Structure formats: C-alpha cells, structure tokens
Amino acid sequence: MKQVMTFSAFLWCLLAAGTAGADPFTVSTSIVTSGWFDCRSTIPCTGEGTSSLTFGGGTLTFTGVESTFDVTNRANGPIVLGTFSVSEGFVFPSHPVPSQPAVRFWLSVKQSTPVPAEMVKLWQLRNGTVQIGIDHFSLPLGNSTQSGYTAIVYDLNPFPFGSQGTLTADVGVVPEPASMLLVGTGLAGALAARRRRRGVQPAPLHPTAPTV
C-alpha cells in the first residue's frame, strides 16, 4: 500500500511541475458510478453482486452518482464518486483467517464525455477498511483535446477508504507519457542543482552493502 501511495504522490508532483508554466487547460467530463459487493470464502451473506450486502441483520449499501464537472491541468477536488451507508444491525463480517479481507467491492465509472469510456476496479476490505487495492485510476481524454494531455486521473481521497461515508477523489488531466518523462528528468535536474548549491553530494545509484 505504501508503494501505491508513493506513486500517487509522485503522479501529482509530476502534474504540478508539468503544468506550472503551461497555459490553463479545462475539459468538461460526465460520469456515472455504481458499485457491487460479494463476500469471500464461506462468509454467509446475501445480496452478492448487487449494491447492497446484508450480513448480521443489517445492510451495507453503496450509492453511486451521476455527475458533470470541469477538470483542469491542476488538481481539482474533491469530486464525489458515491457514498457508503450501513443500516442498524449491520456488523462487518470477518474472514476465517483474521489477516484476510472479508468483502470485495467493485467500483464502475462510466464516462460519456469527452469520450465514452468505462473503468471497473476491485478493492478488498477487512474490518470495514480497504486492505487491498489501488489509490487511483484514469480515464482517457481522446484525440480531440489539447495536444499533450491524454488522461483524466482520479486520486482517491482519502485512501484507504472505509465502508462508511463519502468516497471522493482529487481529479486532474495529465500529460502524455513522453511529457511526463521530460517533467521527471527536469525534476531530477532541479534536485541535483539544489544539492550542488547546498554542497550536498548525491547518493550513489547503487550504494554498497554495509560491512558485516
């Protein structure tokens, strides 16, 4: 999970650095979200494959949204993707192996503009909180947008999310991979120059192992 979160932070650093000197760019997008659950292993629950899962006398429900909003080449948010709610009497199930997730949740995001696209991602939850899953996803912009931007990235906020409350994301358009590479090398050069000005020697690319 730490690796995923680090990637997400790096991605937003690239976005901020890559657009610092760029003209503002805005695109309108429309999405519809939905979600469904199932229980793992021999956990007795009903409603698998639907947006409402019943266990322990109560129900866990995900309610999607239909939304249209503007996205820019800066991080925008939070954008609501849906809400989780539980009825009285719901107790989050436990896996027979305590360290394993008990419930799986799929999120579907269908984009109608700027180009039709769909994304389905899976998260696995233990004790009501995500244990396995990514913290971001992307949808395409298509070929009709400003050159250099190819995707809309959704960065889940907060992550890991729980099975109660609102699921939101920070959203922004990102440049094509070649532009991101240039931005990355630019960041590396800037960091190296800062180290030289401060008289700090850069760490070796392949540090030697400590002597035992």
ZIGIVEN-V7071 format. One record per backbone hydrogen bond with DSSP energy under -0.5 kcal/mol. NH is the residue of the N-H (numbers start at 1). CO is the residue of the C=O. If there is no record, write none. Layout:
nh: (NH;NH)
co: (CO;CO)
This chain:
nh: (5;6;7;8;9;10;11;12;13;14;15;16;17;18;19;20;20;22;27;29;30;31;32;33;34;36;37;38;40;43;45;46;49;50;53;54;55;58;60;61;62;63;64;65;67;69;71;72;73;76;79;81;82;83;84;85;87;90;91;95;98;100;102;103;104;105;106;107;108;109;110;111;111;112;113;117;119;121;123;124;125;126;127;129;130;131;132;137;139;141;142;149;150;151;152;153;153;154;155;155;156;156;157;163;165;167;168;168;169;170;171;172;173;174;176;179;180;181;182;183;184;185;186;187;188;189;190;191;192;193;194;195;196;197;198;199;199;200;207)
co: (1;2;3;4;5;6;7;8;9;10;11;12;13;14;15;16;17;19;71;69;113;67;110;65;108;106;50;104;102;40;43;54;37;47;60;46;58;55;53;85;51;83;62;81;31;29;27;74;25;171;169;167;167;63;165;61;59;87;55;100;96;97;125;125;38;123;36;121;34;119;32;109;117;30;30;111;109;107;105;132;103;129;93;126;161;124;124;154;152;150;150;146;174;174;139;151;172;137;153;170;135;154;168;128;84;82;157;166;79;155;76;153;72;151;148;176;176;177;178;179;180;181;182;183;184;185;186;187;188;189;190;191;192;193;194;195;196;195;204)
